[in-house]
Amino acid sequence: MSPLTPAQRWAALLALALGGFAIGLTEFVAMGLLPDIARSLFPAMYEQSASQAVAHAGWVISIYAAGVVVGAPLFAAGTARVPRKKMLLILLAIFIAGTVASAVAPTFGLVLVARFVAALPHGAYFGAAGLVAASIMGPGSHGKGFAVTLGGLTVANVIGVPAITWIGQAAGWRVAYLAIAVVFALTLFAVLATVPSVAAHPNGTARSELRAFRRPQVWLTAGIASLGFGGFFAIDSYITPVTTHVAGLSASTVPWVLAVVGLGMTVGNAAGGWAADRNMRLAIMAGFPAFIVSMAVFALIARSPIGLFLGVFLVGATGVFLGPALQSRLIAVAPGAQMMGAALNQSAMNVANSLGALLGGIVIAHGLGYIAPSWVGVGFGLLGFALAGTSFALEATTRPATAEQSLREPAEVR
């Protein structure tokens, strides 16, 4: 195939980012609609204790995260020889089916099953789309390539999640998920029309992808993301009750708060992609202290409306700043298993999602208040920072032949 023109390149990148946008909607809209979901599925419990019902409904968030954790390595290993474009189309079809099922499932148990299915392609999509974007952008662009795809998710939090949250509040949370399914369908057609064929790794096999799990640095880096990002989700999962019960704002303010979270994420993602391609280690080791401080600041100032908006911007920006660097790090420590490394970052992020939502719900259910998850987040951040220091210290003492050169070897575009 002849080289892509600038217009074709940008059309393909925008199609890949649209997939990230749709994933951002399906992952984060539950956080804004959690009280509505709780009121709909647990009416009696909600009448007795709104906080208990909201905490119970938080399983919708946790089960989605569990689906990502399970699906990412399975798809990465099982599709090692599948051309990347074909893989993306299959994943998008599963997203559509799972999201529609989420909207129409009549009981809480079936909603959980549908959310689990809808989550299975999440990590593999970001992994495959990130590698395709890096191929399109050229050598040395892994950080920026993943930032493009993740950028769709962050933009979703600026405009998409608030808009879908508003739709859900006005027309019901089920209508909101049907709207998300439409966005996934649009993405499928955009990818089909614009994304070039990108070959799978020529030596890729399920065994070679699974071999990544033999490397201690893969586990360490996954642990950094799994624990380090738990704080972001502990805060973001319960941002609606913080807005209405702590800051004293109306429910109609929630979409604006979510938009500011997304704006912070967008700024952090752009800066993080740039920093990751220049000095991955510095981006991680400087990013964690900033993230930890931002969560502590949020806990101290979120009781006032101005403090709430400032705090969520800081948490969004400093948290997502770390994303491209950790994504690049996982690929670097998994040579010969790029797809697994790329997908595992999303698995790890959603372990963080599950842990953050779960522990945040536990401290709320024990009567510690809606601000308490912020301090849980500070603890998560400290653990992630400690693991990052351990990972780099071990690498310095063993001085292995680094795999970072693999980051400059994009897949062939066909």
TIBATOR-359099 format. One record per residue: x, y, z of N, C-alpha, C in turn; residue in one letter. Coordinates in steps of 0.001 Angstrom, whole numbers. Each point is the difference from the previous one (the first is absolute). Example, Ala and Ser with C-alpha at 12.3 -4.5 7.8 and 13.67 -1.06 7.14 Angstrom:
! residues 2
nx,ny,nz,cax,cay,caz,cx,cy,cz,res
13190,-5690,7800,-890,1190,0,900,1200,0,a
-350,1050,-720,820,1190,60,-770,1090,730,s
! end
This chain:
! residues 414
nx,ny,nz,cax,cay,caz,cx,cy,cz,res
837,-1194,0,-837,1194,0,870,1240,0,m
-385,1024,-761,770,1241,-47,-65,717,1336,s
998,848,297,7,727,1270,-1269,840,166,p
-399,160,1259,-1204,771,285,247,1489,-218,l
-981,682,-549,67,1452,-90,-279,583,1388,t
359,1263,241,-319,602,1306,-1479,-91,346,p
-871,211,-983,-1438,-72,261,-414,-1414,397,a
548,-1013,-703,-328,-1385,333,529,-366,1389,q
1201,500,311,598,-286,1307,-870,548,1131,r
-424,1255,-155,-794,617,1062,-1384,-627,85,w
-569,-398,-1131,-1305,-664,27,84,-1317,772,a
1076,-758,-237,181,-1268,706,206,228,1493,a
833,980,350,244,285,1411,-1278,449,700,l
-810,807,-675,-1258,449,598,-967,-1163,183,l
-9,-941,-941,-862,-1181,149,422,-819,1212,a
1320,-183,173,494,-737,1164,-336,740,1290,l
137,1327,-23,-330,798,1180,-1492,-47,303,a
-842,-108,-1043,-1444,-112,222,-322,-1264,791,l
757,-1064,-246,-174,-1209,804,333,253,1453,g
1086,737,249,324,368,1369,-1089,861,622,g
-586,867,-810,-1106,854,450,-1174,-867,458,f
-369,-977,-821,-1124,-874,348,298,-812,1254,a
1244,-484,121,373,-753,1196,-57,900,1234,i
430,1247,-158,-108,939,1115,-1437,172,450,g
-929,42,-960,-1408,115,352,-467,-1218,789,l
266,-1196,-530,-533,-1205,635,653,-270,1349,t
1257,436,178,679,-248,1273,-384,1015,1064,e
-103,1269,-367,-119,1049,1006,-1417,516,222,f
-934,-273,-914,-1329,578,176,-704,-589,1218,v
337,-1232,369,-628,-602,1182,292,807,1255,a
1150,651,40,369,767,1189,-909,1207,185,m
-401,620,-1112,-914,1125,91,-1440,-425,218,g
-333,-1234,-420,-1381,-476,96,-203,-1005,1126,l
1000,-162,863,-86,-1014,1042,-1239,168,881,l
-343,1210,451,-1238,132,787,-1245,-394,-792,p
-29,317,-1296,-1152,-365,-827,-106,-1509,-169,d
1154,-649,-192,8,-1462,-112,-459,-628,1311,i
510,529,1120,-381,-522,1312,-1492,186,251,a
-538,1162,-329,-1420,278,211,-872,-903,-855,r
475,-304,-1221,-781,-830,-916,30,-1469,382,s
1154,-510,368,152,-1433,231,-210,-405,1454,l
156,939,943,-187,-286,1434,-914,1048,632,f
-1242,96,-453,-857,1077,503,-240,-50,1503,p
-226,-1186,556,-271,-103,1436,1237,360,810,a
1158,-521,-410,1232,316,704,306,1484,-85,m
-256,596,-1170,296,1421,-193,-864,853,915,y
-1255,-420,225,-883,749,894,518,-35,1431,e
535,-1137,409,492,-153,1368,1353,671,204,q
924,-179,-955,1352,568,117,574,197,-1395,s
17,1254,-441,515,290,-1336,1465,-388,-118,a
787,260,1052,1436,-296,-76,249,-1499,-110,s
-789,-817,713,150,-1449,-106,-350,-483,-1404,q
-1076,550,-570,-406,-406,-1341,1034,409,-1037,a
552,1219,134,1019,468,-935,1250,-867,101,v
394,-325,1233,1178,-850,190,-228,-1374,-628,a
-1231,-553,131,-302,-1304,-596,11,85,-1520,h
-550,1079,-540,-5,183,-1454,1411,171,-550,a
950,363,863,1386,137,-426,582,-1271,-595,g
-674,-1148,222,451,-1252,-614,-73,67,-1520,w
-858,877,-541,-50,186,-1448,1356,479,-516,v
648,861,773,1323,496,-360,1043,-1097,186,i
-77,-694,1132,1002,-1019,309,-53,-1172,-977,s
-1218,-406,-412,-104,-1148,-902,506,358,-1391,i
-192,1247,-410,559,424,-1280,1530,-95,62,y
554,481,1096,1448,-70,157,489,-1442,-27,a
-748,-901,626,387,-1412,-4,-10,-564,-1417,a
-972,412,-803,-45,-453,-1382,1201,449,-798,g
460,1222,246,1196,494,-685,1215,-821,406,v
110,-277,1289,1147,-766,511,53,-1381,-642,v
-1138,-648,-120,-48,-1345,-587,198,59,-1515,v
-658,948,-655,-10,23,-1455,1311,400,-640,g
722,923,612,1209,523,-640,1023,-1096,-305,a
428,-808,981,984,-1044,-349,-571,-1088,-887,p
-1289,-318,145,-592,-1040,-844,-2,405,-1467,l
-431,1222,-281,-21,470,-1382,1417,195,-532,f
907,489,846,1376,223,-450,655,-1311,-419,a
-235,-1058,772,590,-1297,-334,-748,-680,-1143,a
-1323,76,24,-796,-725,-968,-14,603,-1392,g
410,1264,-116,-30,671,-1308,1391,414,-453,t
1010,-709,467,1386,388,-297,280,64,-1492,a
-665,-845,-789,241,-43,-1446,-1081,708,-820,r
-955,611,676,-1100,664,-707,438,1400,-427,v
-160,373,-1267,324,1370,-418,-735,1013,867,p
685,1104,316,-507,929,1002,-1347,619,-369,r
-210,330,-1265,-1273,609,-375,-1152,-981,197,k
186,-1234,-433,-1040,-1008,181,-294,-188,1482,k
1046,6,807,-166,-147,1436,-830,1147,582,m
299,1227,-434,-743,1157,491,-1489,-123,-341,l
-319,-460,-1195,-1398,-123,-406,-727,-1051,836,l
670,-1099,293,-607,-1033,850,-271,549,1400,i
983,717,539,-147,551,1342,-1149,1009,68,l
-124,829,-1032,-1069,994,-10,-1372,-669,-87,l
-108,-1102,-730,-1271,-723,-76,-397,-537,1378,a
976,-479,757,-295,-486,1361,-431,1152,891,i
670,1151,-131,-407,1180,764,-1472,330,-255,f
-398,-13,-1263,-1382,349,-347,-977,-975,658,i
273,-1285,-121,-898,-1012,562,-91,124,1517,a
1134,157,660,-1,76,1458,-667,1257,523,g
163,1115,-708,-590,1250,447,-1506,4,-183,t
-480,-541,-1117,-1452,-126,-195,-597,-915,1071,v
686,-1103,287,-483,-909,1042,-54,688,1358,a
966,862,285,-6,751,1261,-1236,875,117,s
-423,554,-1122,-1135,914,1,-1328,-720,190,a
-106,-1228,-471,-1301,-680,6,-117,-1088,1062,v
1093,-339,688,-50,-1056,1017,-990,380,1103,a
-927,-885,362,-1068,379,925,371,-27,1484,p
1027,-750,369,353,-134,1420,1439,426,239,t
323,257,1265,1355,422,350,1019,-1079,-365,f
-337,-1273,240,920,-1082,-334,314,-48,-1480,g
-1022,168,-829,228,-21,-1447,721,1256,-468,l
-236,1123,655,767,1216,-315,1478,-246,263,v
307,-666,1118,1404,-290,312,618,-910,-1064,l
-736,-1011,-446,514,-892,-1049,262,785,-1286,v
-929,867,-360,153,786,-1225,1171,966,99,a
185,614,1169,1133,916,167,1322,-759,-79,r
32,-1222,509,1214,-820,-77,335,-308,-1454,f
-1010,-411,-783,222,-303,-1414,444,1245,-756,v
-642,1132,276,358,1248,-681,1426,428,305,a
526,-425,1125,1351,399,400,1098,-864,-587,a
-331,-1196,-454,1029,-950,-450,921,568,-1081,l
-503,758,-1002,895,499,-1053,753,1276,360,p
-260,572,1157,523,1323,353,1523,86,-110,h
702,-855,732,1461,69,16,608,-322,-1343,g
-553,-1008,-677,540,-389,-1303,-195,1124,-1020,a
-1133,729,88,-204,1100,-943,1067,1071,194,y
220,415,1232,1013,1030,225,1386,-491,-406,f
290,-1289,248,1294,-530,-397,171,-2,-1509,g
-977,-576,-714,99,-78,-1455,-65,1381,-635,a
-925,849,452,-134,1336,-580,1243,840,272,a
577,-153,1182,1216,748,309,1167,-403,-884,g
143,-1306,-238,1072,-474,-871,-226,448,-1448,l
-1262,-25,-453,-296,478,-1353,291,1492,-114,v
-410,773,1003,258,1441,-15,1493,290,-15,a
772,-765,789,1447,189,7,605,-321,-1365,a
-517,-1036,-655,476,-341,-1342,-279,1124,-983,s
-1188,565,86,-375,1079,-903,858,1241,233,i
339,270,1261,740,1220,340,1500,-139,-231,m
523,-1241,13,1410,-200,-306,839,-366,1202,g
1290,-335,-227,887,-457,1072,110,998,1140,p
175,-542,1218,190,841,1176,-1254,704,459,g
-1168,-509,-393,-1249,712,312,-960,-843,824,s
504,-981,756,-909,-844,769,-778,808,1031,h
690,885,702,-690,813,994,-1087,848,-634,g
329,653,-1110,-994,843,-679,-1086,-844,-651,k
366,-1189,-504,-1003,-870,-607,-1050,-432,1001,g
440,-425,1168,-963,-396,1026,-751,1213,536,f
661,1153,15,-683,1213,454,-1135,379,-948,a
178,-264,-1304,-1073,290,-961,-1244,-817,337,v
193,-1309,203,-1146,-858,298,-584,330,1357,t
873,163,1003,-470,359,1328,-619,1391,-8,l
454,841,-952,-568,1336,-107,-1485,-32,-288,g
-449,-1002,-764,-1435,-133,-229,-744,-221,1298,g
596,-806,891,-620,-253,1299,-39,1271,842,l
1083,763,-11,13,1209,827,-959,1055,-536,t
-85,122,-1328,-962,947,-577,-1424,-442,332,v
-220,-1303,61,-1319,-501,390,-391,533,1365,a
972,135,877,-299,497,1333,-247,1499,26,n
445,705,-1041,-258,1442,-68,-1401,274,-529,v
-374,-652,-1100,-1276,320,-634,-964,-1190,-46,i
527,-1204,-212,-869,-1149,-193,-663,-480,1278,g
792,-221,1044,-564,-503,1253,-999,994,602,v
323,1298,55,-1025,937,501,-1278,-20,-837,p
154,-89,-1334,-1190,-12,-856,-822,-1263,213,a
664,-1153,49,-720,-1253,209,-587,-50,1411,i
713,567,975,-536,68,1365,-1283,822,26,t
13,1122,-719,-1200,831,-77,-1151,-773,-639,w
304,-726,-1077,-1028,-820,-654,-543,-1048,978,i
933,-636,737,-417,-1027,952,-852,555,1120,g
348,1173,494,-798,612,1059,-1382,392,-508,q
-72,426,-1270,-1273,473,-555,-878,-1143,-512,a
620,-992,-658,-783,-1042,-672,195,-1386,603,a
914,-140,943,253,-1299,599,1353,-552,-397,g
625,-727,928,1349,-499,-249,40,-1027,-1134,w
-1109,-699,-248,-17,-978,-1092,100,689,-1360,r
-656,1131,-144,92,771,-1238,1440,469,-208,v
660,358,1089,1390,438,-92,876,-1087,-604,a
-194,-1246,422,829,-1080,-538,-346,-318,-1458,y
-1249,169,-380,-337,-174,-1410,704,1057,-857,l
85,1224,509,714,1049,-726,1483,-346,-146,a
572,-595,1019,1409,-408,-66,187,-1084,-1057,i
-943,-931,-92,84,-1050,-1016,18,601,-1406,a
-734,1068,-201,-2,682,-1299,1392,548,-318,v
673,557,1007,1350,532,-215,955,-1128,-383,v
-127,-1151,637,831,-1147,-380,-264,-422,-1449,f
-1252,31,-409,-331,-364,-1378,622,979,-992,a
-50,1280,316,643,1003,-855,1499,-236,-85,l
604,-390,1125,1434,-282,10,340,-1170,-909,t
-817,-1032,49,251,-1177,-845,41,405,-1466,l
-958,791,-429,-21,420,-1411,1182,919,-321,f
396,856,952,1134,902,-233,1302,-781,-131,a
201,-992,862,1204,-832,-78,18,-779,-1309,v
-1129,-564,-370,-94,-759,-1248,376,865,-1201,l
-392,1275,35,195,872,-1158,1368,648,-59,a
660,224,1140,1194,858,4,1287,-652,466,t
-65,-1007,840,1222,-554,602,667,-964,-978,v
1293,155,-255,690,-915,-917,203,-1363,637,p
277,-980,-838,301,-1338,498,1382,-5,632,s
82,-456,1234,1277,-90,710,214,-1451,387,v
1115,-552,-415,272,-1412,259,228,-238,1478,a
-363,-1188,452,376,-430,1340,1511,-210,44,a
543,-158,1193,1431,-274,125,329,-1266,-796,h
1030,11,-859,263,-1150,-876,266,-1289,746,p
540,101,1211,280,-1200,784,-974,-165,1158,n
-1103,706,-70,-932,-16,1112,-749,-1319,130,g
-10,-533,1204,-775,-1190,338,-568,196,1396,t
-980,-808,340,-542,70,1360,1100,-268,1022,a
881,-956,-322,1075,-327,942,959,1166,173,r
355,673,-1090,943,1115,118,-621,1160,767,s
-1304,228,-188,-659,1061,753,-81,-347,1481,e
-348,-1237,314,-118,-410,1394,1353,-61,698,l
1075,-97,-796,1339,-46,585,318,1289,765,r
-717,1053,-296,232,1258,716,-193,-165,1502,a
-873,-926,400,-281,-170,1423,1166,-622,760,f
1016,-484,-716,1175,-535,674,937,1097,506,r
-233,1208,-423,925,1093,315,-456,744,1253,r
838,22,1051,-391,702,1231,-333,1476,-231,p
698,632,-944,-258,1420,-235,-1399,234,-567,q
-529,-973,-732,-1379,130,-488,-967,37,1177,v
203,-912,958,-865,-29,1175,162,1262,836,w
1223,451,154,229,1214,777,-678,1208,-643,l
167,133,-1307,-589,1158,-681,-1518,-65,19,t
-552,-1200,-176,-1451,-153,116,-462,342,1408,a
800,-365,984,-339,333,1384,29,1497,262,g
932,688,-642,65,1463,144,-1318,627,-438,i
-479,-424,-1179,-1261,556,-512,-1197,-474,820,a
6,-1276,399,-1146,-560,732,-218,703,1331,s
1076,291,709,-128,663,1292,40,1518,-137,l
924,478,-826,194,1445,-95,-1221,750,-483,g
-772,-593,-926,-1175,666,-547,-1264,-250,817,f
96,-844,1025,-1179,-264,815,-583,1267,595,g
868,951,308,-466,1244,598,-880,810,-929,g
350,29,-1279,-810,743,-957,-1428,-542,-16,f
-123,-1324,-31,-1329,-600,-93,-735,38,1332,f
734,-24,1114,-664,151,1293,-695,1350,87,a
621,1021,-555,-592,1337,2,-1073,128,-1073,i
316,-393,-1229,-898,239,-1126,-1277,-829,92,d
71,-1179,599,-1174,-863,83,-1116,637,830,s
372,841,945,-993,573,909,-37,1521,-92,y
329,502,-1201,34,1443,-185,-1400,611,49,i
-1020,-766,-367,-1366,526,42,-453,300,1424,t
107,-944,946,-397,353,1367,900,1058,645,p
1269,68,-387,845,1080,515,-545,1346,-463,v
-422,49,-1256,-539,1251,-547,-1284,415,702,t
-912,-954,197,-1320,348,522,-73,16,1521,t
710,-915,678,-111,-115,1445,1106,720,765,h
1159,149,-617,1129,630,694,140,1466,-399,v
68,248,-1303,127,1387,-459,-1346,727,-6,a
-1092,-743,127,-1313,620,87,-544,536,-1298,g
452,-549,-1122,-468,455,-1309,-1145,-889,-478,l
-734,468,-983,-1141,-762,-507,475,-1113,-933,s
-896,-970,-228,339,-1106,-891,286,486,-1413,a
-591,1120,-385,237,538,-1345,1427,503,-173,s
731,155,1100,1396,443,-60,941,-1148,-327,t
-455,-1231,229,888,-1165,-161,624,-61,-1396,v
-758,186,-1093,654,-39,-1322,1122,1025,-144,p
-138,1161,625,1060,1013,-79,1234,-439,781,w
-211,-646,1129,1134,-523,765,713,-1084,-812,v
-775,-880,-624,600,-1048,-829,759,591,-1182,l
-519,1092,-542,691,648,-1115,1355,539,432,a
70,545,1207,1276,522,500,974,-1148,275,v
-514,-1125,513,852,-1189,137,583,-364,-1363,v
-845,-54,-1010,455,-353,-1350,977,1003,-570,g
-218,1287,289,940,1014,-477,1372,-220,619,l
25,-283,1290,1276,-313,645,650,-1223,-597,g
-794,-1037,-274,532,-1217,-602,582,271,-1383,m
-680,842,-775,474,318,-1350,1332,729,45,t
107,974,891,1268,730,159,1103,-950,466,v
-324,-833,993,998,-931,521,440,-1026,-1018,g
-927,-487,-806,331,-993,-1022,927,574,-1059,n
-295,1212,-471,854,622,-1019,1409,223,545,a
75,524,1215,1314,219,606,709,-1323,276,a
-757,-1006,415,601,-1293,309,543,-706,-1222,g
-696,99,-1143,511,-604,-1229,1295,639,-440,g
64,1334,97,1224,728,-358,1141,-384,935,w
-283,-58,1298,1047,-307,978,478,-1445,-126,a
-915,-934,-274,373,-1414,-77,977,-264,-1130,a
-155,695,-1133,894,-216,-1135,1361,652,215,d
104,874,976,1280,668,277,758,-633,1157,r
-685,-301,1090,662,-632,1143,-1058,-747,801,n
-199,-1257,-348,-1048,-803,609,167,-88,1517,m
1240,-254,445,236,-185,1424,-293,1279,786,r
443,1123,-524,-251,1263,682,-1495,306,48,l
-707,-318,-1086,-1442,249,-30,-707,-776,1108,a
440,-1223,260,-622,-817,1042,395,485,1387,i
1298,216,209,489,325,1344,-339,1425,433,m
-209,904,-956,-456,1340,352,-1522,72,27,a
-640,-862,-803,-1459,42,-86,-687,-478,1260,g
533,-1037,647,-669,-541,1177,-78,995,1166,f
1082,692,371,-144,976,1092,-1049,1069,-285,p
-51,468,-1255,-1002,1003,-351,-1409,-574,155,a
-189,-1250,-390,-1300,-649,106,-418,-165,1462,f
928,-434,827,-289,-207,1427,-399,1320,661,i
762,1044,-283,-318,1312,576,-1366,482,-461,v
-332,-231,-1269,-1284,478,-518,-1169,-678,705,s
133,-1290,319,-1085,-697,699,-169,515,1417,m
1121,287,667,-86,567,1342,-630,1390,-39,a
372,793,-977,-581,1334,-151,-1504,-106,-239,v
-400,-948,-849,-1432,-200,-257,-744,-280,1303,f
552,-883,825,-665,-348,1261,-183,1216,901,a
918,940,-84,-27,1177,882,-893,1117,-520,l
-184,95,-1314,-693,1173,-547,-1322,-325,-680,i
-367,-1280,-122,-1172,-360,-797,-1326,382,641,a
30,449,1247,-1254,374,662,-567,1319,-509,r
818,793,-650,-502,1238,-600,-143,-195,-1503,s
-966,670,-626,-180,-170,-1449,1262,306,-802,p
681,1117,310,1226,334,-738,1062,-1061,243,i
128,-430,1246,974,-1029,324,-290,-1307,-709,g
-1283,-345,-125,-383,-1226,-704,459,35,-1447,l
-302,1094,-698,370,86,-1416,1521,5,-173,f
705,740,847,1461,28,-87,577,-1377,323,l
-543,-640,1027,524,-1304,417,-175,-1064,-1054,g
-1192,-66,-628,-207,-1052,-1005,867,237,-1228,v
265,1268,-336,894,277,-1127,1406,-518,304,f
495,267,1195,1349,-430,371,112,-1519,39,l
-991,-665,568,34,-1467,68,-34,-597,-1405,v
-859,536,-870,-70,-502,-1367,1292,202,-764,g
590,1190,128,1206,318,-770,1198,-812,470,a
238,-40,1309,1198,-680,508,-134,-1516,-96,t
-1233,-521,135,-176,-1447,-104,246,-507,-1407,g
-636,615,-982,105,-484,-1375,1356,336,-616,v
705,987,540,1366,290,-456,857,-1267,16,f
-226,-876,959,809,-1204,148,-331,-1082,-1029,l
-1193,80,-626,-466,-1078,-867,912,-347,-1162,g
352,957,-877,856,-356,-1143,1364,-554,413,p
565,520,1077,1314,-484,441,-86,-1447,471,a
-1028,-331,785,-135,-1377,466,-333,-942,-1151,l
-772,483,-984,-280,-812,-1182,1295,-322,-752,q
825,1015,-212,1273,-208,-681,928,-893,808,s
-33,147,1308,845,-814,874,-369,-1487,-118,r
-1287,-296,-30,-413,-1397,-102,440,-623,-1315,l
-62,756,-1086,485,-529,-1279,1508,-210,64,i
701,914,658,1453,-79,65,470,-1227,759,a
-729,-381,1044,447,-1132,819,-579,-1322,-494,v
-730,28,-1128,-563,-1232,-573,412,-144,-1454,a
1305,-83,-293,429,-135,-1386,-537,-1287,-620,p
-420,111,-1273,-568,-1163,-667,-1453,-239,329,g
-571,842,877,-1410,-144,376,-626,1379,95,a
143,784,-1083,-484,1377,19,-1491,87,281,q
-784,-879,-604,-1442,57,189,-368,-272,1455,m
658,-974,612,-273,-315,1396,400,1171,890,m
1168,573,-277,432,1142,789,-952,1169,-128,g
-456,240,-1224,-918,1112,-228,-1343,-239,678,a
-502,-1233,-65,-1311,-300,575,38,-78,1520,a
1125,-470,545,88,-178,1443,-129,1315,755,l
416,1106,-611,-136,1269,695,-1465,288,301,n
-894,-315,-955,-1421,214,249,-545,-987,1029,q
521,-1226,6,-366,-937,1064,371,572,1352,s
1223,492,79,478,553,1269,-815,1214,419,a
-312,868,-959,-798,1182,313,-1368,-394,549,m
-523,-1099,-479,-1330,-394,440,16,-855,1248,n
1137,-584,336,170,-490,1368,-83,1202,939,v
659,1082,-405,-79,1237,776,-1430,507,95,a
-721,-66,-1118,-1403,421,-30,-812,-807,1006,n
174,-1318,-43,-753,-875,892,363,235,1454,s
1299,70,281,437,207,1380,-436,1358,527,l
150,1015,-843,-366,1340,432,-1477,103,306,g
-846,-498,-919,-1449,49,226,-397,-848,1201,a
626,-1179,145,-354,-905,1093,378,582,1356,l
1271,408,154,436,525,1295,-643,1350,299,l
-216,791,-1054,-718,1252,211,-1400,-259,511,g
-687,-1000,-574,-1331,-356,463,3,-534,1421,g
1038,-738,364,82,-566,1352,111,1102,1054,i
877,981,-238,157,1056,1013,-1257,869,78,v
-686,162,-1119,-1267,746,29,-1055,-794,769,i
-105,-1291,-295,-1002,-836,659,232,-93,1503,a
1245,192,437,309,-26,1439,-178,1371,652,h
-601,919,-718,-358,1277,605,1115,1022,84,g
1075,-192,-778,1126,936,74,-182,1199,-917,l
-1060,13,-790,-303,1166,-826,527,-132,-1411,g
-489,888,-856,337,-58,-1416,1392,545,-319,y
636,692,941,1365,476,-211,1028,-1095,316,i
-384,-958,806,940,-1042,440,706,-724,-1139,a
-672,-290,-1144,721,-659,-1088,1217,781,-497,p
25,1306,206,1163,791,-425,1246,-417,768,s
-166,-255,1288,1154,-419,805,391,-1439,-321,w
-980,-821,-364,324,-1325,-534,868,161,-1242,v
-348,989,-828,768,269,-1212,1428,402,278,g
217,806,1014,1363,386,365,822,-1234,346,v
-616,-928,743,696,-1248,335,345,-811,-1231,g
-952,-99,-935,265,-702,-1260,1171,648,-740,f
0,1325,-67,1060,711,-715,1371,-264,595,g
69,-18,1318,1279,-275,665,488,-1411,-318,l
-913,-956,-28,385,-1374,-352,523,-82,-1438,l
-684,684,-927,444,3,-1394,1371,625,-151,g
227,1100,691,1294,691,-55,1111,-895,553,f
-295,-709,1089,1002,-906,573,338,-1131,-959,a
-1021,-539,-669,260,-1068,-973,794,508,-1193,l
-272,1234,-436,755,569,-1122,1470,141,371,a
269,497,1204,1386,112,444,680,-1354,78,g
-748,-1012,466,548,-1353,81,316,-545,-1384,t
-908,210,-943,199,-500,-1363,1257,589,-624,s
159,1304,94,1166,636,-614,1296,-344,739,f
-89,-166,1323,1192,-378,759,470,-1398,-381,a
-933,-927,-145,365,-1360,-410,591,-13,-1394,l
-576,803,-893,524,68,-1359,1422,548,-11,e
266,971,864,1342,596,51,1037,-985,531,a
-415,-863,940,968,-941,571,270,-1178,-920,t
-1041,-457,-720,196,-1138,-904,514,413,-1359,t
-281,1267,-390,432,545,-1286,-253,-967,-1148,r
-1281,-404,-213,-281,-901,-1116,79,741,-1316,p
89,-763,-1069,-88,623,-1326,-1411,522,-149,a
-130,1305,-44,-1335,598,-18,-723,-271,-1300,t
-1308,-80,134,-839,-223,-1190,-544,1292,-559,a
479,1128,521,-600,1261,-422,227,281,-1482,e
995,-656,-609,194,207,-1427,-1201,-502,-796,q
-724,-982,605,-1167,-514,-712,-1063,1056,-186,s
55,1035,842,-979,1076,-124,195,787,-1287,l
1149,-139,-601,285,762,-1230,-163,-864,-1243,r
-625,-1171,182,-176,-911,-1129,-1489,-229,-228,e
-686,928,-656,-1422,-150,-226,-301,-1142,-964,p
-1224,-512,139,-427,-1067,-904,-103,539,-1420,a
154,-889,-947,-101,395,-1403,-1435,414,-336,e
-153,1121,-652,-1320,450,-444,-226,-509,-1408,v
-1098,-723,-170,-289,-589,-1320,-1308,541,-526,r
! end
